[in-house]
Amino acid sequence: MPAGAPITYWQLGATQEARYDVPDQPMHGEMDPFFFLTKHKNFIPHEYPCRTAFGLERRARRPAVTADFALDRFWLPFGSPRVDLSGFWFRPTVIGTWARTVIVAEAAGDALLRLGTCGGAILHVNGAEAGFMADYVRNLEVKKDFPVALKAGFNDIAIWFDDLAERDARYFFELDYVAGPAAEQALPLPVTAGAAAELEAALDGMHFERPVYKNEEIALITPKPLSFAADAAIVIEGDFMSREEKPRLRTRLEAGAGRLVLAGAEALPADFRHFHVALSAGAFTATRVFGVEICHTARQGAAPAGLQARIAEALDEVSLHGEADTVTALARLASGRPGTDTDAMILSFLPTIEDCHDCADFALVPLLWSRIAYGKDMAPEVRARVDRAILAYRYWMDEPGNDVQWYFSENHALLFHTAAYLAGALLPDDRFVRSGRPGRQQGAVGLGRVRAWLDHFEEWEMAEFNSAPYFPIDLKGLTALFALAPDADVRRRAGKAIVRLVTIIARSAHHGVLTGAQGRSYEHTLRASSSLELSGVARLLWGRGHYGRRVHALPQLALCLRDHGLDLPDLAAVADFTGEGAQEWVFAQGQNRMAKLYHYKTAAFAAGSAAHYRWGEWGYQETVLHLRLGADPDAQIWINHPGEVIHSGYGRPSYWGGSGALPRLHHYRGLAVMIFSCADEQPGFTHCWFPRLAFDRSEVTGDVALAACGDGLVLLKGHAPFEPVEEGPTAGNELRLPGRQAVWIVRLGEASRHASPDAFARTFAGLTLVEEAGGTLSITDPEYGRVRMHADGRVEAEGRSIDPAAWTVAGEATRLPSGPLARTS
């Protein structure tokens, strides 16, 4: 074990969880359109009263151990330096876990161990307490050194680590062997070391056979088959907000088998899913998480030609195949499906609203729609309980409560204010419990805040710019206001905002699928092209796309079109651009135009980027370059620096969702350049999603990668040879560039304008970045000529100057030829 190496193999106890409530109290604050523009690494500073109380109680004090160690499972690292149990808790919850391992020292001597965690921890060596740490700053890692004495031979190491989990919680520890006698790690096992090593190797190389499943047999592949049979237990989860029951599968991985068949795609729920795979031999179980998208395209087929038929289809799809939540209940009520099953969906979600779980506002708005429009179709006792929940809910941070609902982002703020406004109008004579206001007054307060929110939106639009998961959340609130608001000015302004969001989606879409830079992204929204809710919106509006299982706004948008006279412009030719030439779209989003966004598409490809955006800073969840080829939604590429090395983790940024360090990025038409400069403490590589099976053709040769799909072509060029990932969860779907300093050059094109993909590669493989004086960079492009990229974000090429500082929120769309422009000397 070399000096400085992390200690990565552990026995774990079960995580102890206890609800942490403080007296109900109001908070002070308001919507924060800059909350994710972090000033210190990617730390979010907003603090809830529960954290304040927890800090006063625990900070700088020895952590409270709430259980004895009892072996629950084993932690195998799979490349992660940490034991990472991060997750999402909807209420404030104290969590604590024991971890144990062994260091085998060649000789007795003093050693230095470095412990890092975000909460508190106690370190024990050979049964004696070596010390503790108790900073308890939410999701901010702190490290502390512990001098310890090791004996020759086996040394027992035990760590108790704990924290207060609030919403997304970074719950991990890392223990590094900084210095000491020569040593190695040993993990006590109930099976032979050889058997455990085989199970670890099988999971280390395991991956799904395909990057996406539509109608195929779902199977996991391992390049390292076992010499013995192992039991396989698989738990299938949706994203962190999914509340439905998790499907469970049991099977066996036979000796010598390299393929583990799970089920047909149609037998499992749609959407991006995490498969928690556990392989067991005797009393030893090894686990790992694998993610993949499932979409039931064969059952859904092609979209109906007419809008009214697509409206009916959308309501039927959500009613019959949606997750059992309040959105699906609304779709069922609106399509003539009331009754026991629909009431049961409502009742199943009421506890999250009654207890003010985080994201309960997402469930409350469609519940209010159901109660206002279809209350007569609910059973009387269900309707009465719904009303009690509406009156008892906490509608904003200035009302007393002890929850961790997220009030600060613009999408949540819209839903809180919409709910208060509509709830007050629904129950004008009843008293709302937390505010103490009668309904009329509660509604008036909500109305004022709705109008202020619309003021902000009309000036600056989305804080979480162009974000695929947050378009539906904003549409959820805006469609409810358009359909149900008592005040005509609110209905009119909400309708205008809906039109604007739909227009932005169309402008940034490629054959109906949003393709562009995004202010907040997740692995489950980036990798799920066909089951993403925006794909269902595109199917409803333009006849392109498919449906997933869990949606937010789709039925509400359908009802606005069916019942409330929503008139949307015909944007099919924009969203599904199939014409000659290209569309260039530049605009800005967020307060003070914080994000300047560039989008360029032809019928063959699309690429979207964020221009001059926070170069060199620590990122949060921003994806700053995203592209697609051809008409296949799965033929997509994005490039980022991972925020963590664990796959399918909860970090913000995570492995794919966001970027640990934000690059200097320039984009002009089909050409983009990304220059990364990452901190020493961040992961030591950058990478791109490169799903080879989704392309008609792909190849990687040294520092050049080529892919083709339909008429679309892309060439990637790195500062060093690319490293295709051939084993593990992203096998066949990931290219890496080693090092914390990295340069990526991206060039897109159309096969119809080049003799062949090989000819395209020969034309552009020589692209070279040149540094000029004053921080200006340049590339001589065979079609665009000299492209100069300035330190202030401007790009000059083909006699044009593209200046992000001049882009407006309204934006500007330009039609261009797909080939080189006619240039004047």
C-alpha positions in Angstrom: 0.0 0.0 0.0 1.9 3.1 -1.2 2.1 6.3 0.9 -1.0 8.4 0.4 -3.1 5.6 -1.0 -6.7 5.3 0.1 -7.9 2.3 2.2 -10.8 1.1 0.1 -12.0 -2.3 1.3 -14.4 -2.3 4.2 -17.0 -4.2 6.2 -20.1 -2.1 6.8 -22.8 -2.1 9.4 -26.4 -1.2 8.6 -26.9 2.6 8.4 -28.9 3.8 11.4 -31.5 6.4 10.6 -33.5 8.6 13.0 -35.8 11.4 12.1 -34.5 14.8 13.3 -37.2 17.3 14.1 -36.8 20.8 15.5 -39.6 23.1 16.6 -41.6 24.6 13.8 -40.2 28.0 12.9 -40.2 30.3 9.9 -37.1 30.9 7.7 -35.9 34.1 6.1 -34.9 34.2 2.5 -36.2 34.2 -1.1 -35.8 32.6 -4.4 -32.1 32.5 -5.3 -31.4 32.5 -9.0 -27.7 32.1 -8.4 -27.7 29.3 -5.8 -25.7 26.9 -7.9 -23.0 29.5 -8.9 -20.9 28.2 -6.0 -18.3 30.4 -4.5 -16.3 27.6 -2.8 -15.9 24.5 -4.8 -19.4 23.2 -5.3 -20.7 24.0 -1.8 -24.3 25.3 -1.6 -24.5 27.7 1.4 -28.2 27.8 2.3 -28.8 26.4 5.8 -32.0 25.2 7.3 -32.9 25.5 10.9 -32.4 21.8 11.4 -28.8 22.1 10.4 -28.3 25.1 12.6 -29.7 23.2 15.6 -27.8 20.1 14.7 -24.6 22.1 14.5 -25.1 23.7 17.9 -25.8 20.3 19.3 -23.0 18.3 17.6 -20.3 20.5 16.1 -16.9 20.1 17.7 -18.3 17.4 20.0 -17.6 13.7 19.9 -20.1 12.1 17.5 -22.9 10.1 19.3 -22.6 6.4 18.4 -26.0 4.9 18.3 -25.3 1.2 17.6 -22.7 -1.5 18.0 -21.0 -2.9 14.9 -22.9 -5.7 13.2 -21.8 -6.8 9.8 -24.4 -5.9 7.2 -22.5 -5.9 3.9 -19.1 -5.5 2.3 -17.8 -2.4 0.5 -15.7 -3.0 -2.6 -14.3 0.1 -4.2 -14.5 -0.4 -8.0 -12.1 2.4 -8.5 -13.6 4.8 -5.8 -11.2 6.0 -3.1 -14.2 6.5 -0.8 -16.8 4.5 1.0 -19.7 6.4 -0.5 -23.3 5.9 0.8 -24.6 9.2 -0.5 -28.3 9.4 -1.2 -31.5 11.5 -1.0 -33.5 11.9 2.2 -36.9 13.7 2.0 -37.0 14.7 5.7 -34.1 15.7 8.0 -32.6 12.4 9.1 -29.6 11.6 11.3 -27.7 8.8 9.7 -24.8 6.8 11.2 -22.8 3.8 10.0 -19.9 1.6 11.3 -17.1 0.6 8.9 -14.3 -1.9 9.7 -11.2 -3.1 8.0 -7.6 -4.4 8.7 -4.2 -2.9 8.0 -1.4 -5.5 8.0 1.9 -3.8 8.9 5.3 -5.4 8.2 6.7 -3.9 11.4 5.5 -1.9 14.4 5.7 1.9 14.0 4.0 5.2 13.9 1.7 6.0 11.0 -0.3 8.9 9.8 -3.9 8.4 8.7 -6.0 11.1 6.9 -9.7 11.0 7.3 -12.1 13.0 5.2 -15.9 13.3 5.5 -18.7 15.8 5.4 -20.2 15.1 8.8 -18.6 13.6 11.9 -16.4 10.5 12.4 -14.6 8.6 15.2 -11.5 6.6 14.3 -10.5 3.5 16.3 -7.3 1.6 15.9 -6.9 -1.7 17.6 -9.9 -1.0 19.9 -8.6 2.4 21.1 -10.0 5.7 20.0 -7.5 7.7 18.0 -9.7 10.8 17.8 -12.7 12.3 16.2 -13.8 15.0 13.8 -17.1 16.8 14.0 -17.4 19.7 11.5 -20.9 18.9 10.3 -21.1 21.4 7.5 -23.6 20.2 5.0 -22.0 18.4 2.0 -18.6 20.1 2.5 -15.7 17.7 3.0 -13.2 18.3 5.7 -10.0 16.3 6.2 -8.0 15.7 9.4 -4.8 13.9 10.1 -4.5 11.3 12.9 -1.2 10.0 14.2 -1.6 6.4 15.3 0.7 3.6 16.5 0.5 0.3 14.5 1.7 -3.0 15.7 3.4 -5.6 13.5 0.9 -7.7 11.8 -2.9 -7.2 11.9 -4.3 -3.8 13.0 -8.1 -3.5 13.4 -9.4 -0.2 12.0 -13.0 1.0 12.8 -14.8 4.2 11.8 -18.2 5.4 13.0 -19.3 8.2 10.6 -22.5 10.1 10.8 -24.3 13.3 9.6 -27.6 15.0 9.2 -29.1 14.1 5.8 -31.1 16.9 4.2 -32.3 16.2 0.7 -29.3 15.3 -1.3 -26.6 14.2 1.2 -23.0 13.5 0.5 -22.5 10.7 3.0 -19.0 9.2 2.6 -15.6 8.9 4.2 -12.1 8.5 2.8 -9.2 7.1 4.9 -5.8 7.6 3.4 -2.6 5.9 4.5 -0.4 9.0 4.5 2.8 7.5 6.0 4.0 4.7 8.2 5.6 1.3 8.0 5.2 -0.8 4.9 1.7 -2.2 5.0 -1.1 -3.7 3.0 -4.9 -3.9 3.5 -6.7 -7.0 4.4 -10.5 -7.5 4.5 -11.9 -10.3 6.8 -14.1 -12.5 4.6 -16.5 -15.5 5.2 -15.2 -17.1 2.0 -11.9 -17.8 0.4 -10.0 -14.8 -0.9 -10.0 -16.4 -4.4 -13.8 -16.7 -4.4 -14.2 -13.1 -3.2 -11.7 -11.9 -5.8 -13.7 -13.6 -8.6 -16.9 -12.0 -7.6 -15.2 -8.6 -7.4 -13.7 -9.1 -10.9 -17.0 -10.3 -12.4 -18.7 -7.1 -11.2 -15.7 -4.9 -12.0 -16.0 -5.7 -15.7 -19.8 -6.1 -15.8 -21.9 -3.9 -18.1 -25.2 -3.9 -19.9 -25.1 -5.4 -23.4 -26.6 -2.2 -24.8 -26.6 1.5 -23.9 -30.4 1.6 -24.2 -33.2 -1.0 -24.2 -36.3 -0.5 -26.4 -37.6 -4.0 -27.0 -34.6 -6.2 -26.5 -33.8 -8.8 -23.9 -32.0 -7.0 -21.1 -28.7 -8.7 -20.2 -25.5 -7.9 -18.3 -22.2 -9.0 -19.7 -19.1 -9.9 -17.7 -15.8 -10.5 -19.4 -14.6 -12.4 -16.4 -16.9 -15.4 -15.8 -16.9 -17.1 -12.5 -15.4 -20.6 -11.9 -18.5 -21.3 -9.7 -22.2 -20.5 -9.8 -23.4 -17.4 -7.8 -26.8 -16.3 -6.8 -27.8 -13.0 -8.3 -30.3 -10.6 -6.7 -31.3 -7.4 -8.6 -33.2 -4.5 -7.2 -34.4 -2.0 -9.9 -34.8 1.7 -8.9 -35.9 4.8 -10.7 -34.3 8.2 -10.1 -34.1 9.6 -6.6 -37.6 11.1 -6.7 -39.4 7.8 -7.7 -41.6 6.4 -4.9 -42.9 3.3 -6.7 -42.3 -0.2 -5.5 -38.9 -1.5 -6.7 -39.0 -4.5 -9.0 -36.8 -7.4 -7.7 -35.3 -10.2 -9.7 -33.6 -13.4 -8.6 -31.5 -15.5 -10.9 -28.1 -17.2 -11.0 -24.9 -16.5 -12.8 -23.7 -20.0 -13.7 -20.1 -21.1 -13.7 -18.4 -20.0 -16.9 -21.3 -17.8 -18.0 -20.4 -14.4 -19.3 -24.0 -13.2 -19.9 -26.7 -12.7 -17.2 -30.2 -12.5 -18.6 -32.6 -10.3 -16.5 -35.9 -9.8 -18.4 -37.4 -8.5 -21.6 -37.5 -4.7 -21.8 -41.3 -4.7 -22.0 -41.5 -6.6 -18.6 -39.8 -3.8 -16.7 -40.8 -0.2 -16.0 -39.6 2.5 -18.5 -37.3 5.4 -17.7 -33.6 5.4 -16.7 -33.2 2.7 -14.1 -30.5 1.8 -11.6 -30.0 -2.0 -11.3 -28.5 -2.8 -7.9 -26.8 -6.2 -8.6 -25.7 -8.4 -5.7 -23.7 -11.6 -6.4 -23.5 -14.1 -3.6 -21.4 -17.1 -2.8 -21.9 -18.6 0.6 -22.0 -15.8 3.2 -20.2 -13.3 1.0 -22.1 -10.8 -1.2 -20.6 -8.3 -3.6 -22.7 -5.5 -5.0 -22.6 -2.8 -7.7 -25.0 -0.4 -9.4 -25.5 -0.3 -13.2 -27.7 2.2 -15.0 -29.6 2.0 -18.3 -32.6 3.5 -20.0 -35.7 1.4 -20.9 -38.3 2.8 -23.3 -41.4 0.8 -24.6 -41.2 2.1 -28.1 -42.7 -1.0 -29.8 -45.9 -0.8 -27.7 -46.2 2.9 -28.3 -45.5 2.8 -32.0 -45.6 5.9 -34.1 -47.5 8.9 -32.9 -51.0 9.6 -34.2 -51.1 12.2 -37.0 -53.6 14.6 -35.4 -53.2 16.8 -32.4 -56.5 15.7 -30.8 -55.5 12.1 -31.1 -52.1 12.7 -29.6 -53.8 14.5 -26.7 -56.0 11.5 -26.0 -52.9 9.2 -26.4 -50.9 11.2 -23.9 -53.7 11.0 -21.3 -54.2 7.3 -21.9 -50.4 6.6 -21.7 -50.0 8.3 -18.4 -53.3 6.9 -17.0 -52.4 3.3 -17.9 -48.6 3.2 -17.7 -47.5 6.2 -15.5 -46.1 5.9 -12.1 -48.8 5.8 -9.5 -48.7 9.4 -8.3 -50.8 12.5 -8.3 -49.9 13.3 -11.9 -51.2 9.9 -13.0 -54.2 10.4 -10.8 -55.0 13.7 -12.6 -54.6 12.0 -16.0 -57.0 9.3 -14.9 -59.6 11.7 -13.6 -59.4 13.8 -16.7 -59.8 10.8 -19.0 -62.8 9.3 -17.2 -61.0 6.9 -15.0 -62.0 7.8 -11.4 -62.6 5.1 -8.8 -60.7 3.0 -6.2 -57.4 2.8 -8.1 -57.3 6.5 -8.7 -58.2 7.3 -5.1 -55.5 4.9 -4.0 -52.9 6.8 -6.0 -53.9 10.0 -4.3 -53.9 8.5 -0.8 -50.5 6.9 -1.4 -48.9 10.3 -2.0 -50.8 12.3 0.7 -48.3 11.4 3.5 -45.5 13.2 1.5 -47.6 16.3 1.4 -48.9 16.1 4.9 -45.3 15.7 6.2 -43.9 18.4 3.9 -41.4 16.1 2.3 -38.9 17.7 -0.1 -40.5 17.8 -3.6 -44.0 17.6 -2.1 -44.7 20.7 -4.1 -44.3 18.6 -7.3 -47.1 16.4 -6.1 -49.3 19.1 -4.6 -49.9 21.1 -7.8 -51.5 18.3 -9.8 -53.4 17.2 -6.7 -54.9 20.7 -6.5 -55.8 20.5 -10.2 -57.6 17.2 -9.4 -59.4 18.6 -6.4 -60.5 21.8 -8.2 -61.6 20.2 -11.5 -62.6 16.7 -10.5 -63.2 16.8 -6.7 -66.7 15.4 -7.2 -65.1 12.2 -8.7 -63.1 11.5 -5.5 -64.6 9.4 -2.7 -65.9 11.8 0.0 -63.4 10.6 2.6 -60.5 11.0 0.1 -61.7 14.5 -0.8 -61.9 15.5 2.9 -58.4 14.2 3.6 -57.1 16.1 0.6 -58.6 19.3 1.9 -57.0 18.7 5.3 -53.6 18.2 3.7 -54.0 21.4 1.6 -54.8 23.4 4.7 -51.9 21.9 6.7 -49.2 22.3 4.1 -46.2 24.7 4.4 -46.4 27.0 1.3 -43.3 29.1 1.8 -40.3 29.5 4.1 -41.8 32.3 6.0 -44.5 29.9 7.4 -43.4 27.8 10.4 -42.1 24.3 9.7 -39.2 22.0 10.3 -38.8 20.4 6.8 -36.1 20.6 4.2 -38.2 21.5 1.2 -36.1 23.4 -1.4 -37.4 26.9 -1.6 -34.5 28.6 -3.4 -34.6 27.4 -7.0 -37.0 29.1 -9.4 -38.8 25.9 -10.4 -39.7 25.1 -6.8 -40.6 28.7 -6.0 -43.1 28.7 -8.9 -44.8 25.6 -7.6 -45.0 26.8 -4.0 -46.6 30.1 -5.1 -48.9 28.5 -7.6 -50.1 26.1 -4.9 -50.7 28.8 -2.3 -52.6 30.9 -4.9 -54.8 28.0 -6.1 -55.3 26.5 -2.6 -56.5 29.8 -1.2 -59.0 30.2 -4.1 -60.3 26.7 -3.6 -60.8 27.0 0.2 -61.4 30.8 0.7 -63.2 30.5 4.0 -60.9 28.0 5.7 -57.9 28.8 7.8 -54.5 27.6 6.6 -52.8 26.0 9.6 -49.2 27.2 9.2 -49.7 30.7 8.0 -52.9 31.3 10.2 -54.4 33.1 7.2 -57.9 32.5 5.9 -57.9 31.1 2.4 -58.7 34.4 0.7 -55.7 36.0 2.2 -53.5 32.9 1.6 -54.5 33.1 -2.1 -53.8 36.8 -2.2 -50.3 36.3 -0.9 -49.7 33.5 -3.4 -51.1 35.7 -6.2 -48.6 38.5 -5.3 -45.7 36.0 -5.4 -46.9 34.4 -8.6 -47.0 37.8 -10.3 -43.5 38.6 -8.9 -42.2 35.2 -10.2 -43.7 36.0 -13.7 -42.0 39.4 -13.6 -38.7 37.7 -13.0 -39.3 35.0 -15.7 -40.4 37.6 -18.3 -37.1 39.4 -17.7 -34.6 36.6 -17.2 -36.4 33.2 -17.9 -34.9 30.0 -16.4 -32.2 30.2 -13.8 -31.5 26.5 -14.3 -30.9 27.4 -17.9 -32.2 25.2 -20.8 -32.5 22.3 -18.4 -34.3 19.1 -19.6 -35.5 18.1 -16.2 -36.7 21.6 -15.3 -38.7 22.5 -18.4 -41.4 20.1 -17.2 -41.4 21.5 -13.7 -41.9 25.0 -14.9 -44.6 23.8 -17.3 -46.3 22.1 -14.4 -46.8 25.4 -12.6 -47.5 27.5 -15.7 -50.1 25.1 -17.1 -51.9 25.0 -13.7 -52.0 28.8 -13.7 -53.2 29.0 -17.3 -56.0 26.5 -16.7 -57.0 27.4 -13.1 -55.9 30.9 -12.1 -58.9 33.1 -11.1 -57.2 36.2 -12.4 -57.2 36.9 -16.2 -53.8 38.6 -16.2 -52.2 35.5 -14.6 -53.8 33.2 -17.1 -52.6 35.4 -20.0 -49.0 35.7 -18.7 -48.8 32.0 -17.9 -50.0 31.2 -21.5 -47.3 33.5 -22.9 -44.7 31.8 -20.7 -45.8 28.3 -21.9 -45.4 29.5 -25.5 -41.9 30.8 -24.7 -40.7 27.6 -23.1 -42.1 25.4 -25.9 -40.4 27.7 -28.4 -37.0 27.4 -26.6 -37.4 23.6 -26.5 -38.2 23.6 -30.2 -35.2 25.8 -31.0 -32.9 23.6 -29.0 -34.3 20.3 -30.2 -32.9 17.9 -32.9 -35.7 15.8 -34.4 -37.8 16.6 -31.4 -35.1 15.8 -28.7 -33.6 18.6 -26.7 -29.9 18.9 -27.5 -28.0 21.7 -25.8 -26.1 23.0 -22.8 -28.1 22.7 -19.6 -27.8 24.5 -16.3 -28.7 21.5 -14.3 -28.4 17.9 -15.5 -28.4 14.4 -14.1 -27.2 11.1 -15.4 -30.8 9.9 -15.6 -31.8 12.9 -17.7 -28.8 12.9 -20.0 -28.8 9.2 -20.8 -32.6 8.8 -21.2 -33.3 10.4 -24.6 -36.5 8.5 -25.5 -38.1 8.2 -22.1 -37.3 11.7 -21.0 -40.5 13.7 -20.4 -39.4 16.2 -23.1 -39.6 13.3 -25.6 -43.2 12.8 -24.6 -43.8 16.6 -24.9 -42.3 16.5 -28.4 -44.6 13.5 -29.3 -47.7 15.4 -28.0 -46.9 18.6 -29.8 -44.9 17.6 -32.9 -45.4 13.8 -33.4 -41.8 12.9 -32.6 -40.6 11.0 -29.5 -41.9 8.5 -27.0 -43.2 8.3 -23.4 -41.5 7.4 -20.2 -43.2 6.3 -17.0 -42.9 9.2 -14.6 -43.9 12.6 -15.8 -44.6 16.1 -14.3 -46.4 18.2 -16.8 -47.4 16.1 -19.8 -51.1 15.5 -18.8 -51.5 19.2 -17.7 -50.2 20.4 -21.0 -52.6 18.0 -22.8 -55.5 19.4 -20.7 -54.6 23.0 -21.5 -54.7 22.1 -25.2 -57.9 20.0 -24.9 -60.0 22.0 -22.4 -58.6 25.5 -21.9 -57.8 26.9 -25.3 -54.1 26.9 -25.2 -52.9 28.1 -28.6 -49.3 27.1 -29.4 -47.4 28.2 -32.6 -46.7 25.5 -35.1 -43.0 24.7 -34.4 -42.8 21.2 -35.9 -40.5 22.4 -38.7 -38.2 24.0 -36.1 -38.2 21.2 -33.6 -37.9 18.5 -36.2 -35.7 20.3 -38.7 -35.4 18.4 -41.9 -34.8 21.1 -44.5 -31.7 22.4 -46.3 -29.1 24.4 -44.6 -28.8 25.1 -40.9 -30.4 26.9 -38.0 -28.2 29.0 -35.7 -29.9 30.1 -32.4 -28.3 32.3 -29.8 -29.9 33.5 -26.6 -29.3 34.2 -22.9 -31.0 32.8 -19.7 -30.8 33.5 -16.0 -30.7 36.7 -14.1 -28.2 39.2 -15.6 -28.0 36.9 -18.6 -25.7 34.7 -16.7 -25.7 31.9 -19.3 -25.2 32.7 -23.0 -26.3 29.8 -25.1 -25.4 28.8 -28.6 -27.2 26.2 -30.7 -26.5 25.0 -34.2 -28.3 22.3 -36.1 -28.8 20.8 -39.6 -30.9 17.9 -40.5 -27.8 15.7 -39.9 -26.6 16.9 -36.5 -27.1 19.4 -33.7 -24.8 20.9 -31.0 -25.6 23.2 -28.2 -23.1 24.9 -25.8 -22.8 27.6 -23.1 -20.5 30.4 -24.2 -17.9 32.0 -22.0 -19.5 30.3 -18.9 -17.5 30.3 -15.7 -14.3 29.2 -17.3 -12.0 27.3 -14.9 -14.4 27.3 -12.0 -15.7 24.3 -10.0 -18.9 23.2 -11.6 -22.2 22.1 -10.1 -24.6 20.3 -12.5 -24.0 22.1 -15.7 -23.5 20.3 -19.0 -21.9 22.8 -21.3 -21.6 20.9 -24.6 -24.1 18.4 -26.0 -24.6 17.0 -29.5 -26.6 14.5 -31.6 -26.1 12.8 -34.9 -28.8 11.6 -37.4 -32.3 10.9 -36.4 -31.6 8.4 -33.7 -32.1 10.1 -30.2 -29.5 7.7 -28.7 -26.7 8.8 -31.0 -25.6 11.6 -28.6 -22.3 12.8 -27.2 -21.5 15.1 -24.3 -18.1 15.9 -22.8 -17.5 16.6 -19.2 -15.1 16.3 -16.3 -16.5 13.9 -13.7 -17.4 15.3 -10.3 -16.7 11.9 -8.8 -15.4 8.6 -10.0 -18.2 6.4 -8.5 -20.7 5.4 -11.1 -24.4 6.3 -10.7 -23.6 8.3 -7.6 -25.4 11.2 -5.9 -22.7 13.8 -6.3 -23.5 17.2 -7.7 -21.7 17.0 -10.1 -21.7 13.3 -10.5 -19.8 11.0 -12.9 -21.9 12.2 -15.9 -24.3 14.9 -14.5 -22.5 18.2 -14.6 -18.8 19.0 -14.7 -16.3 18.9 -11.9 -14.3 21.7 -13.5 -15.8 23.9 -16.2 -13.8 24.2 -19.3 -13.0 27.2 -21.5 -15.4 26.5 -24.4 -15.7 28.0 -27.8 -18.3 26.9 -30.4 -18.9 28.0 -33.9 -21.3 26.1 -36.1 -20.0 22.6 -36.4 -16.7 23.3 -34.6 -16.2 23.3 -30.8 -13.1 23.5 -28.6 -13.0 22.6 -24.9 -10.0 23.3 -22.7 -10.1 21.8 -19.1 -7.9 22.7 -16.2 -8.8 20.7 -13.2 -7.7 20.9 -9.6 -5.4 18.3 -8.1 -8.0 17.0 -5.7 -10.5 16.3 -8.6 -10.6 13.2 -10.8 -7.6 12.9 -13.1 -9.4 12.5 -16.5 -12.1 14.0 -18.7 -14.4 11.9 -20.8 -17.3 11.8 -23.2 -20.4 9.7 -23.6 -19.7 7.8 -26.9 -22.3 5.0 -27.3 -20.8 3.0 -30.1 -23.8 0.7 -30.6 -26.0 3.8 -31.3 -23.8 4.8 -34.2 -23.9 3.4 -37.7 -20.1 3.4 -37.6 -17.5 4.4 -35.1 -13.7 4.0 -34.6 -11.0 5.3 -32.3 -7.5 5.6 -33.6 -5.0 7.3 -31.3 -6.1 10.9 -30.6 -8.9 10.8 -33.1 -12.4 9.3 -32.7 -15.0 9.2 -35.5 -18.7 8.4 -35.4 -21.5 8.4 -38.0 -25.2 8.1 -37.7 -27.6 8.7 -40.6 -26.2 11.7 -42.4 -24.4 13.0 -39.3 -20.7 12.8 -38.7 -18.5 13.8 -35.8 -14.7 13.8 -35.4 -13.3 14.2 -31.9 -9.6 15.0 -31.4 -7.8 14.9 -28.1 -4.6 16.4 -26.7 -3.5 12.7 -26.2 -4.7 9.3 -27.4 -8.2 8.4 -26.3 -8.8 5.6 -23.9 -11.9 3.6 -24.9 -13.5 2.1 -21.8 -14.0 -1.6 -22.5 -15.0 -3.0 -19.1 -17.3 -1.8 -16.3 -20.6 0.0 -16.3 -19.8 2.3 -19.3 -18.0 -0.3 -21.5 -18.6 0.6 -25.1 -20.0 4.0 -24.2 -17.1 6.1 -22.9 -13.9 7.7 -24.2 -11.4 9.1 -21.7 -8.6 11.6 -22.0 -6.1 11.2 -19.2 -4.8 14.1 -17.1 -6.3 17.1 -15.4 -5.2 19.4 -18.3 -7.1 18.4 -21.4 -8.0 19.7 -24.8 -11.0 18.4 -26.9 -11.7 19.5 -30.5 -15.1 18.6 -31.9 -16.0 18.8 -35.6 -19.4 17.9 -36.9 -20.5 17.4 -40.5 -22.8 15.8 -43.0 -22.1 12.6 -44.9 -24.0 14.0 -47.9 -21.4 16.8 -48.3 -18.4 14.5 -48.0 -17.4 11.6 -50.1 -17.3 9.2 -47.2 -16.7 9.2 -43.4 -13.1 8.4 -44.1 -12.8 11.5 -46.4 -14.4 13.6 -43.6 -11.9 12.2 -41.1 -9.0 13.0 -43.5 -10.2 16.5 -44.0 -10.5 17.4 -40.3 -8.1 15.1 -38.5 -5.4 17.8 -38.8 -7.3 20.4 -36.8 -4.8 22.0 -34.5 -5.3 24.6 -31.8 -2.9 27.5 -31.8 -2.4 30.0 -29.0 -2.0 33.6 -30.1 -1.1 36.7 -28.1 -3.5 38.0 -25.5 -5.1 34.7 -24.7 -6.7 34.3 -28.2 -6.8 30.8 -29.7 -7.2 29.9 -33.3 -7.9 26.9 -35.5 -7.6 26.8 -39.3 -10.7 24.9 -40.4 -10.8 23.5 -43.9 -14.4 24.9 -44.4 -14.7 27.8 -42.1 -11.1 29.1 -42.6 -9.3 30.7 -39.7 -11.5 30.6 -36.6 -10.2 33.0 -33.9 -11.5 32.4 -30.3 -10.9 35.4 -28.0 -10.4 35.4 -24.2 -13.6 37.4 -23.8 -15.7 34.7 -25.5 -16.0 36.2 -28.9 -15.5 34.0 -32.0 -14.5 35.4 -35.4 -14.8 33.3 -38.5 -16.0 33.5 -42.1 -16.2 37.3 -41.9 -18.5 37.1 -38.9 -18.1 38.0 -35.2 -20.1 36.0 -32.7 -20.2 37.9 -29.4 -22.0 36.2 -26.4 -22.0 39.6 -24.6 -24.5 40.8 -27.1 -26.9 37.9 -26.9 -30.4 38.7 -25.5 -32.9 36.8 -23.5 -35.3 37.1 -26.5 -32.6 35.5 -28.7 -31.9 35.5 -32.4 -32.4 32.7 -34.9 -30.5 32.7 -38.2 -30.7 30.5 -41.3 -27.4 29.6 -42.8 -26.2 27.2 -45.5 -24.8 23.9 -44.0 -21.5 24.3 -45.8 -19.0 27.1 -45.8 -20.3 30.7 -46.1 -19.4 32.9 -49.1 -16.6 35.1 -47.7 -15.5 38.4 -48.9 -11.9 39.3 -48.6 
